Amino acid sequence: MADRQTKEFLQSEAATWLADGVIDQATHDTLRQRYAFTSFGFTGVIKYIGIMGGLLTFFGIVGGITAMTRSLAFSALVSGGIGCAAVKFGLRLAEDLQEQYSTSSKIIVTLGIFMVCSAVGMLCTSMGIKDMAALHATMVICLPVAFYLAYSSRNTYLLLLGVLSLFHWAGSWDGMLGRSTYAFSVQDPRLMWPAALGAVAIGVYHELFLYPQTGRFYKVWQTVGLIYFNLSLLILSSLSGSSGYALDWVVLFTLGCIAQIVAADRLQNGLLRGFGVTFLAIDIFTRFHELFWNSMQVGTFLLAGGAGLLAFSAALHYYLKYAVAAGRAS
């Protein structure tokens, strides 16, 4: 979705095109309506609270009716039917060229997908399939459908839900531990980091060969993949090895961060650069903390760390300056 500055620019350009005779009045009116900027405000809040209230009331009524039947299979059929209808309706709203339903369509699609997945899970339970087997069956059935709908309708939000569900299924878990403590864990980071690297590769392929046919899908694959790739290697590099220090994972994590920065320079990809620089800084601080925290006072620790980072930054600056000058001379 375009931001306010972009919409104002496009409205101005549309007026110029109309004055120059490039477009007719009907096209001009359509463009102005599409790129009109309206603040969300309290009216928008009230509107979406009303939408959520109506949906929850409807789901409550349906839930009460299905509960009275005491049939898990019937509840699954009702939930699945409503979920499919919600997904179809939400995707239709998302196709609106004037983007009037950009937020409400996402809400409806999310609720619809949740109900469909719940329906599949209930059907599995009614057939005696429980626990992890039910989860696997639900993912095997629902994920291909979600990816197909996302690509056929070019719905970025649905693709994001699908990719996140895929990684959650592969072994990433999160939750609240109480007192606003948020926990994130990866069940097996040794398997997760190559899978995440594969997702990044899919994103790069989308960007180089499938854009603009697939829109911003490449950002979804790259963002989610980079998050799990870097977090998995960070977790592995922070585990104690046989000698009390996981040197092999530290080296791999550091090389991975540097590789992201180099690839970003080659591909002119700001997303890769941002993740590479951010996690390289985290890597440097983590290693510094592991090696020197227990042997230094806090003030000395911070002073040494800050001075070291300044020196490292200055060395990189002069190296890049020299490299650019040498490249121009050649």
Secondary structure, DSSP 4 states (H G I P E B T S, - for coil): ---HHHHHHHHHHHHHHHHHTSS-HHHHHHHHHHT-----HHHHHHHHHHHHHHHHHHHHHHHHHHHHHT-HHHHHHHHHHHHHHHHHHHHHHHT-TT-TTHHHHHHHHHHHHHHHHHHHHHHHHHTT--HHHHHHHHHHHHHHHHHHHHHHHT-HHHHHHHHHHHHHHHTEEEEEEETTEEEEEES-HHHHHHHHHHHHHHHHHIIIIITTTTTTHHHHHHHHHHHHHHHHHHHHHTS--TTSS-HHHHHHHHHHHHHHHHHHHHHT-HHHHHHHHHHHHHHHHHHHHHHHGGGS-HHHHHHHHHHHHHHHHHHHHHHHHHHHHHHHH-
